[in-house]
Amino acid sequence: MKTALKAVLAAVAMTVIGIGAAQASEAKPKVALVTKSLANEFHQNLLNGAIADQKARANEYDLIANGIKNEGDVAGQVQLVEQMIVNKVDALVLAPADSKALIPVVKKAIDAGILVINIDNNLDVDTLKSKGIHLPFVGPDNRKGAKLVGEYLAGKLTKGDKVAIIEGIPTAFNAQQRTLGFKDSMTAAGMNIVSLQSGQWEIDKANTIASSLLTEYPDLKAILCGNDSMAIGAIAAVKSASKTGKVHVIGFDNLAAVQPMLNDGRLLATVEQHGSKLGVYGIDVALKAIKDKVPQNKIDALIETPVDLAIKK
């Protein structure tokens, strides 16, 4: 990595996780992967999966892989993208921390001739259209995944039971879609959704919310969490309230950290969205477009990746 790049990233308190060949070949595309919080196991897996792929295909492309320190550092992620523009990468694969705030810098990247692929969390479609941007999205149908795990939960409940939803950052499209999927399944099953609050994707915030919910609603039967990190916080709250086995918790991501909880029943179910492959899926779309000389506005608008229900083995 160039010294200037190291200096800039250090100045904005970002963490560069990996880079491909030290001396980038002019014959190989230079791809940047910019993801969200590296404190979140899902995004660490996403990034590590891409690094491993580049090592296996080092003759095909070079990679600069980096991410922000926490979920809310939108300004830091904008700075990372700005630096990728300065670094003149051929393609940018982006998992945006916010569905609207990253759009201006994405437009700047496209105007600079960089191919941009959106992964994981959709950028806002209406805002993109208003700016004349065509951006391919590579990622799962979050609403479908949330509905899938919600329907499994509904099979363990009785019509009319009280449930609560702890969602991610409300301005993030994937958070919105997961909430809609949870609502779809709970409404269809006749459950009573008594609360919807944002845990900001974080363990501690979800733990605080879940603790309050369990006090306010002593007959609460389930907590639906928009990701596994928040589910971990909710599980801890359920344990503290001595309600393990009485209040179901579901999540989304199927992180390694929740496997013991899944297997002993503390976590009823979660969604496998194959996070370690998600960055690679986006990189593959970018590499094919570069190879075939397909312009930004001619790439398929939506490339859906799989979601699967994960339950006790």
BELURLIN-V343575 format. One record per residue. N is the residue number from 1. RES is the residue in one letter. SS is DSSP state (a for helix, b for strand, c for the rest). PSI is psi in whole degrees, 0 to 359 (NA if undefined). D_CENTER is the distance of its C-alpha to the mean C-alpha in Angstrom with 1 decimal. Layout:
# BELURLIN-V343575
n | res | ss | psi | d_center
N | RES | SS | PSI | D_CENTER
N | RES | SS | PSI | D_CENTER
This chain:
# BELURLIN-V343575
n | res | ss | psi | d_center
1 | M | c | 142 | 26.1
2 | K | c | 148 | 28.4
3 | T | a | 321 | 29.8
4 | A | a | 320 | 29.0
5 | L | a | 318 | 25.3
6 | K | a | 318 | 25.4
7 | A | a | 316 | 27.3
8 | V | a | 314 | 25.0
9 | L | a | 323 | 21.8
10 | A | a | 322 | 23.9
11 | A | a | 328 | 25.2
12 | V | c | 13 | 21.8
13 | A | c | 34 | 20.9
14 | M | c | 166 | 18.0
15 | T | b | 119 | 17.6
16 | V | b | 119 | 18.3
17 | I | b | 323 | 17.2
18 | G | b | 160 | 19.1
19 | I | b | 155 | 21.2
20 | G | c | 225 | 23.1
21 | A | c | 140 | 26.8
22 | A | c | 323 | 28.5
23 | Q | c | 101 | 30.7
24 | A | c | 132 | 28.8
25 | S | c | 139 | 31.0
26 | E | c | 337 | 31.8
27 | A | c | 345 | 31.7
28 | K | c | 140 | 28.1
29 | P | b | 146 | 25.1
30 | K | b | 115 | 23.2
31 | V | b | 136 | 19.4
32 | A | b | 133 | 17.1
33 | L | b | 120 | 13.4
34 | V | b | 116 | 11.8
35 | T | b | 187 | 8.4
36 | K | b | 215 | 7.3
37 | S | b | 123 | 9.0
38 | L | c | 358 | 10.9
39 | A | c | 347 | 12.2
40 | N | c | 124 | 9.2
41 | E | a | 326 | 10.2
42 | F | a | 313 | 7.0
43 | H | a | 332 | 6.7
44 | Q | a | 317 | 10.5
45 | N | a | 318 | 10.7
46 | L | a | 312 | 8.9
47 | L | a | 315 | 11.4
48 | N | a | 325 | 14.2
49 | G | a | 321 | 14.1
50 | A | a | 320 | 14.6
51 | I | a | 317 | 17.3
52 | A | a | 321 | 19.0
53 | D | a | 317 | 19.1
54 | Q | a | 321 | 20.7
55 | K | a | 324 | 23.2
56 | A | a | 337 | 24.2
57 | R | c | 43 | 24.6
58 | A | c | 337 | 25.9
59 | N | c | 352 | 28.6
60 | E | c | 325 | 26.2
61 | Y | b | 159 | 24.0
62 | D | b | 151 | 23.3
63 | L | b | 134 | 19.9
64 | I | b | 115 | 18.9
65 | A | b | 126 | 15.6
66 | N | b | 169 | 14.4
67 | G | b | 174 | 12.0
68 | I | b | 168 | 12.7
69 | K | c | 329 | 14.1
70 | N | c | 162 | 12.5
71 | E | c | 329 | 10.0
72 | G | c | 3 | 12.9
73 | D | c | 65 | 14.3
74 | V | a | 318 | 13.9
75 | A | a | 322 | 17.4
76 | G | a | 322 | 16.7
77 | Q | a | 322 | 14.0
78 | V | a | 317 | 16.7
79 | Q | a | 323 | 19.2
80 | L | a | 316 | 17.4
81 | V | a | 319 | 17.3
82 | E | a | 318 | 20.9
83 | Q | a | 328 | 21.9
84 | M | a | 328 | 20.5
85 | I | a | 313 | 22.8
86 | V | a | 323 | 25.6
87 | N | c | 355 | 25.0
88 | K | c | 49 | 25.5
89 | V | c | 158 | 22.8
90 | D | c | 328 | 23.3
91 | A | b | 148 | 19.7
92 | L | b | 122 | 16.4
93 | V | b | 117 | 13.1
94 | L | b | 127 | 10.6
95 | A | c | 94 | 6.9
96 | P | c | 141 | 8.4
97 | A | c | 338 | 8.4
98 | D | c | 142 | 10.6
99 | S | c | 347 | 11.6
100 | K | c | 321 | 15.2
101 | A | c | 336 | 15.9
102 | L | c | 351 | 14.8
103 | I | a | 317 | 17.0
104 | P | a | 318 | 20.3
105 | V | a | 332 | 19.3
106 | V | a | 316 | 17.8
107 | K | a | 320 | 21.2
108 | K | a | 320 | 23.0
109 | A | a | 315 | 21.4
110 | I | a | 317 | 22.4
111 | D | a | 335 | 25.8
112 | A | c | 3 | 26.2
113 | G | c | 14 | 26.0
114 | I | c | 132 | 22.5
115 | L | b | 127 | 20.7
116 | V | b | 129 | 17.1
117 | I | b | 127 | 14.4
118 | N | b | 126 | 11.3
119 | I | b | 164 | 8.3
120 | D | c | 297 | 4.9
121 | N | c | 117 | 5.8
122 | N | c | 136 | 9.6
123 | L | c | 152 | 12.1
124 | D | c | 120 | 14.9
125 | V | a | 315 | 17.3
126 | D | a | 320 | 20.4
127 | T | a | 320 | 20.0
128 | L | a | 315 | 19.5
129 | K | a | 319 | 22.6
130 | S | a | 336 | 24.6
131 | K | c | 6 | 24.2
132 | G | c | 31 | 25.0
133 | I | c | 128 | 21.8
134 | H | c | 117 | 20.9
135 | L | c | 116 | 17.3
136 | P | b | 137 | 16.2
137 | F | b | 128 | 12.8
138 | V | b | 113 | 11.7
139 | G | b | 180 | 9.2
140 | P | b | 162 | 9.7
141 | D | c | 97 | 11.7
142 | N | a | 325 | 9.7
143 | R | a | 317 | 13.2
144 | K | a | 316 | 14.9
145 | G | a | 317 | 12.9
146 | A | a | 323 | 13.4
147 | K | a | 322 | 16.9
148 | L | a | 310 | 17.5
149 | V | a | 328 | 16.9
150 | G | a | 322 | 18.6
151 | E | a | 324 | 21.6
152 | Y | a | 317 | 21.9
153 | L | a | 316 | 22.1
154 | A | a | 328 | 24.6
155 | G | c | 345 | 26.8
156 | K | c | 357 | 27.3
157 | L | c | 175 | 28.2
158 | T | c | 141 | 31.2
159 | K | c | 132 | 31.4
160 | G | c | 350 | 31.5
161 | D | c | 147 | 29.6
162 | K | b | 131 | 27.7
163 | V | b | 160 | 23.9
164 | A | b | 151 | 21.4
165 | I | b | 128 | 17.8
166 | I | b | 111 | 15.6
167 | E | b | 171 | 12.7
168 | G | c | 205 | 9.9
169 | I | c | 121 | 10.9
170 | P | c | 336 | 13.2
171 | T | c | 356 | 13.0
172 | A | c | 129 | 9.3
173 | F | a | 319 | 9.9
174 | N | a | 327 | 7.2
175 | A | a | 316 | 8.8
176 | Q | a | 316 | 12.1
177 | Q | a | 322 | 11.8
178 | R | a | 320 | 11.1
179 | T | a | 317 | 14.0
180 | L | a | 320 | 16.1
181 | G | a | 319 | 15.7
182 | F | a | 315 | 16.8
183 | K | a | 319 | 19.6
184 | D | a | 309 | 20.6
185 | S | a | 320 | 21.3
186 | M | a | 320 | 22.9
187 | T | a | 316 | 25.1
188 | A | a | 328 | 26.2
189 | A | c | 358 | 27.3
190 | G | c | 26 | 29.0
191 | M | c | 160 | 27.2
192 | N | b | 104 | 27.6
193 | I | b | 108 | 24.4
194 | V | b | 345 | 25.9
195 | S | b | 142 | 23.1
196 | L | b | 115 | 19.7
197 | Q | b | 157 | 18.4
198 | S | b | 126 | 15.4
199 | G | c | 6 | 14.4
200 | Q | c | 23 | 12.1
201 | W | c | 3 | 9.5
202 | E | c | 146 | 12.5
203 | I | a | 307 | 15.1
204 | D | a | 318 | 18.2
205 | K | a | 318 | 17.5
206 | A | a | 324 | 16.8
207 | N | a | 317 | 19.9
208 | T | a | 315 | 22.0
209 | I | a | 312 | 21.1
210 | A | a | 321 | 21.7
211 | S | a | 316 | 25.0
212 | S | a | 320 | 26.2
213 | L | a | 317 | 25.4
214 | L | a | 332 | 27.3
215 | T | a | 316 | 30.2
216 | E | a | 325 | 30.3
217 | Y | c | 82 | 29.9
218 | P | c | 342 | 31.8
219 | D | c | 19 | 31.7
220 | L | b | 138 | 27.9
221 | K | b | 341 | 26.9
222 | A | b | 150 | 23.1
223 | I | b | 121 | 19.9
224 | L | b | 118 | 16.8
225 | C | b | 137 | 13.6
226 | G | c | 346 | 10.2
227 | N | c | 171 | 8.7
228 | D | a | 332 | 11.0
229 | S | a | 314 | 11.5
230 | M | a | 327 | 13.0
231 | A | a | 322 | 14.8
232 | I | a | 317 | 16.4
233 | G | a | 319 | 17.8
234 | A | a | 321 | 19.1
235 | I | a | 319 | 20.7
236 | A | a | 322 | 22.5
237 | A | a | 320 | 23.8
238 | V | a | 318 | 25.0
239 | K | a | 316 | 26.8
240 | S | a | 329 | 28.4
241 | A | c | 4 | 29.7
242 | S | c | 41 | 31.2
243 | K | c | 18 | 29.4
244 | T | c | 129 | 27.8
245 | G | c | 345 | 28.5
246 | K | c | 334 | 29.3
247 | V | c | 116 | 25.9
248 | H | b | 147 | 23.2
249 | V | b | 134 | 19.6
250 | I | b | 157 | 16.7
251 | G | c | 202 | 13.0
252 | F | c | 122 | 9.9
253 | D | b | 330 | 8.5
254 | N | c | 53 | 12.1
255 | L | c | 156 | 12.0
256 | A | a | 326 | 15.4
257 | A | a | 336 | 16.1
258 | V | a | 358 | 16.4
259 | Q | a | 316 | 18.7
260 | P | a | 325 | 21.9
261 | M | a | 325 | 21.0
262 | L | a | 318 | 20.3
263 | N | a | 333 | 23.6
264 | D | a | 4 | 25.7
265 | G | c | 355 | 24.5
266 | R | c | 326 | 23.0
267 | L | c | 121 | 19.7
268 | L | c | 316 | 20.9
269 | A | b | 162 | 18.0
270 | T | b | 185 | 14.3
271 | V | b | 127 | 12.2
272 | E | b | 113 | 11.9
273 | Q | c | 18 | 9.5
274 | H | c | 53 | 10.9
275 | G | a | 326 | 8.2
276 | S | a | 344 | 11.2
277 | K | a | 347 | 12.2
278 | L | a | 317 | 9.4
279 | G | a | 321 | 10.5
280 | V | a | 320 | 14.0
281 | Y | a | 314 | 13.8
282 | G | a | 319 | 13.2
283 | I | a | 318 | 15.9
284 | D | a | 319 | 18.2
285 | V | a | 316 | 18.1
286 | A | a | 314 | 19.0
287 | L | a | 320 | 21.7
288 | K | a | 319 | 23.3
289 | A | a | 320 | 23.5
290 | I | a | 314 | 25.1
291 | K | a | 316 | 27.4
292 | D | a | 1 | 28.5
293 | K | c | 42 | 28.7
294 | V | c | 124 | 26.6
295 | P | c | 162 | 26.1
296 | Q | a | 315 | 22.8
297 | N | a | 3 | 24.2
298 | K | a | 358 | 25.1
299 | I | c | 144 | 21.9
300 | D | c | 136 | 20.7
301 | A | c | 330 | 18.6
302 | L | b | 125 | 16.4
303 | I | b | 102 | 15.7
304 | E | b | 134 | 14.2
305 | T | b | 161 | 12.8
306 | P | c | 152 | 13.8
307 | V | c | 141 | 12.8
308 | D | b | 150 | 15.4
309 | L | b | 134 | 16.8
310 | A | b | 120 | 17.1
311 | I | b | 180 | 20.2
312 | K | c | 134 | 22.9
313 | K | c | NA | 24.5
